[in-house]
Amino acid sequence: MITRRDFAKLAGFAAGSTLVPSGGEAQEKQPPANGNPAAVTSGFIQNAGAEIYYECTGSGPAVVFAHGLGGNHLSWWQQVPHFSHDYACVTFAHRGFSPSRVASGTVDPALFEGDLLALVDHLKLAEVRLVAQSMGGWTCLSFALHHPQRVRALVMASTGGAVDLKTLDVGDRKSIESWLASHSGVQAELGKRGIHPAAGERMAREQPALEFLYREIDRLSSGLDKEALRARLLAARTLPAEDLKRLAVPLLFISGTEDIVFPPPAAAALASLVPGAKLESVPAAGHSVYFERPEIFNRLVLDFFKMHPVSTVGSSS
């Protein structure tokens, strides 16, 4: 349960994170002191007409968290304190998501991968672990396919990224179509009741303060036309499912059994395509397992990372 103190700290954190130099140039705060997992390095990087805001907390092997359409770098407030004791946690706001900025008014998801590469290069990270939530799957799956030597492990939470689900085999397609038919109109119905679909009815009922916080983080990027971006993301689903068979990094799918945004049968179908991939289905959880069930999510991810410890890039391990 989120406490008033937690909320106040997060609100102050958000206010401080949006400070930008008047000239618009990139600025970086002092790096964290060694041994202090709470210290934060932050700044902006420039790439392809955008200023990408990032934060780095803790030290050790790097974990990069990529948020979904309803979030930004603050979405991972329940993960960073947990992982930063053993890992350097990198969070960022995708282009167009506050406090990141774009020169034009449109956001092209085709540039997400390049933004991540620019960030990883800027931080001089030879190898990263990627944790992708929903929209972040477009960013991280593409990065892992094109730069497998830079990725130690990949977590795909409630997402198939740019995979075209219509390219799955007939049996899997029928399961997904059946799921879509049975959940038709649910998102719109929740929206009419003021419940964010990515949070879900259970979160709103059992943890109303948490669902409110989710909506507040979403509102930080209210200047972005998210419906237009959603349409571009769906149009970018052109990756054949067969391409996952050549994915050369350890992969974990996490799916909430009550997800009404991304079909749980799709997560199972995609996991079956990747040699050695794992699938974890979390009961009593919706689309945002990381937000709603952080203890379970954090344990699953940490256990997965421990199965794939740090290595020397380019080695045969």
N, C-alpha and C positions, 0 to 999 in steps of 0.2 A: 504494500500500500504506500502511495506517495504521501509524504508528510508536508505540512506547511513550510517547514524549514527547507526540505528538499526543493519545494517549488520556488521559494524565495531565492535560494542559491542559483537555481537554473535560470530564473528571470534575470538576476544580476549578471550571470554568465553570458546570457544572450545579449544584453545591453552592451556589455564590454566588447563582445565579439564583433559588433557592427561598426566599430570605430575605424574610419578610413582616413588616410592623410588627404589634405585638401587638394593636393595636386593629382590624386588618383594613382600615384605610383605605388609599386609594390613595397610593402614595409614588413619587416619581420621583428618580432619581439625577441628578448634574450632567450637563449636555449635553456631548457630545464637543467637544474643542478643534478649531478649524478646521485642516484639513490633516492630521489624524491619523485615517486610515481604520480604526484598530484601537479607537478610543475608542467607548464604548457608552453610550447613554442608555437607561434602562429604567424600567419602572413598571407600574402597573395602571390600567385604566379600568373604570368601572362601566357596565353596560348590561343591562337586562332581567333582573335577578336574578343576574347573574354578574359576577365580577371577571376581566377579561381581561388576562393578562400579555403585555407586548411588550418588544422591544428594537429600538433603532435604531442602526445602525453606519455610519459614513462620512457623506459629504455629496454633494449634487448632486441630479439627478432621482431621484424616489422609486421603489423597487421593493419591493413587498409580496409576501412568500412565504407561501403557505398550505399547511400540511402535511397529510399523510394520516392514516388511522386508526391507523397504527402509529408515529406520531411526535409531536413537539411543536416548539417553536421551535428546539430544538437540532438538528433534522434537517438544517438547512441549513448545517452547519458547513463544508462544502466549497464552498458558494456565497458566503457572506458575505465571507470574505477575498478572494475573486476579484473580486466586483462592487463592494466598498466603496471601491475607489480612485477610482471614477467615479460611483458612485450612493450615495444614502442607502438602505441596506438595512433594511427593516422586517420582523422576524420576530415571530410571536406564537403563543401556544398557544390553540387553540380552547377554548371553554367546556367545562369538565369535564376538560380535559387539563392535567396538572401543568405549571407551578404555577398555572394559572388555576383558578378555583373557581366552583361554582354553589350557589345557596341550597338548591335541592332536589337529590334524588339522581338525577334524570333529565336527559338532555341532548336538547334539541329542535333538530334541524338546521335547522328553519325560522327559527331565530334567528341562524344563522351570518352571513347577509348583513347584518343589523342590527348585529351586533358589529363587522364589518369597517367599516361606515359610521361607527360611533361612533369607531373607532380612527383612521380617516382624518381625520375631523373634529377629533378631539382633537389630532392632530399637524399640523393646518392644512395638509393636502396637497391642493392644488387639482387635481392630476393625478397618477395613479399608473400604473405598469406592474405587472401582476399575474402571478405565477407560481404555478400551482395544481398540486399533486400529489394524484392520486386523490381522497380525500374533500374536499380543498381545492377541487376543481372545483365542488362544490355551492355553496360560498361565492362563488367568483369569477365563475362564469358568471352566476349570479343578479345579482350586483353589476353586471357589465358590461351586462346586458340592461336593468337598471333605472336605471343611472347612467352611460350611455355617455360623457357629457361629462366624467366624472372619470377615464376610463380611456384611456391612450395606447396600450397594447398588452396582449394577454392570451396567456399560455402555458398550455395545457392538457396536462399530462403524465400519461399513463396514466389518463385520465379522460374521461367524457362528462358529468360533473356529474349534474344531475337529468333529463337527457334520457331519455325512455322509448324504448328501442331497438326496441320492438315497433311504433313508429310510423314506422320507416324503410321504404323501399320493399321489395317482395318479394325482389328479388335480394340486397340487403344483409342482409335478415333471414335468408335461407337461408345466407349465408356465415357469419354470426354463430352461427346454430344449429349448423352443421357444426363450427365451432371449439369451441363449448361441449361438444358431444358427444364430440369427440376429446380434450378436456381434463377430462372428468368424473372426479372423485375425485383429481385430482393434488394439489390443495391439502391435502386430508385426509391423503394419503399422506406429503407432506412434513412436515406437523405431527406425525405419528407418529414421524418420524425426528428431530424437534427442530429442523427448519429452518423459519424464518419464510417463509410463502408470498410475502410482499411483497418479501423479499430474493431468494429463489429458490435453486435447486440449484446453479447456476453460481457465484453469489457464495459460497455455503457451501463449495464445492469449491476455488475459485481464491483467494478472499479470506476465509478463515474468521474472521479477526479483525474484518473489516468486518461480516460477518453477525452476529457476536456483539455488536458495538456497536449494530447495528440493533435486536436483541432487547432490549438493555439500555435503550435510549431508549424502546422500547415499554413496558417494565416501569415506567418512571417514572410512568405513568398507570394503574397496575394497579388502583387503586381505582374506575376507571370500567368499567361494564358495556359492553364494546365490542361484544359480540354483540347486545345490545339496540339499541345505536346503529346497528349495521350493518343491522338489520332496519328501523329507522326511515328510514335513508338509502335503502334499496331501495324502501320504500313511498313515498318522496318522489319517485321517478322518474316524474313525471307531465308533464314538459314535452314537448310535441310536437316532434319533430325539425324540423318545418317552421319552428318559431320561430327556429331558428338563422339562417335566411335574412335575418332583420331585424337581426342582430347588426351593430352599426355601428362596431366597433373591429377593428384588425388582430389576426389570430388565428394562433397557431402550435400545432399538435398535435405532441407528441413521444410515440413509442411504442417500447417495446422489443420486438424480434422474438420474444423468449422469454417475454414476459409471460404468466403463467398466471392473472392476476386480472382484468384488463380486456382484452377481446378486441381484438387489433390490427386485425381487419377493421372493428370499430366505429369506431376512430379514423379509418380511411380513409374510411368512409361519412360520418361527421360532417364531416370536413374538406371533402368534396366539396359539402356544402350551403352553406357560407359563402363568399360571393364574395371571392376573393383570399386565402383561408386557405391556409396552408402545412402540409404534413405531413412530418415527419422520422422515419424508421424507423431505429432504432439496432440494429445486429446484436450478437449475443452479449451481450444485456442483458435483464433481466427487468422486473418491474413498477416497480422503483425506479431508473430510469436515472440520476437526479440523484445517487443514493447510490453506485451501482455503477460508473458511467462518468462521473464528474464532469467530466473534461476535455472529453469530447465534449458533454455536456449544457451546460456553461458556454459553450462556443464557439457552439453552436447558438443559445442564448438571447441571447448578446451580439451575434451577427451580426444576429439578428432585431431587437433593440432599435436597432441602428445604422441599420437600414432605416426606423425610425420615430423620428427624433430629437425632442427636446423641442419643444413648440409652445405657443402661447398659447391657453388654454382659451377656447372660443367663437369661434376663428378658423375660416376656411374650409379650412385646411390639413389 
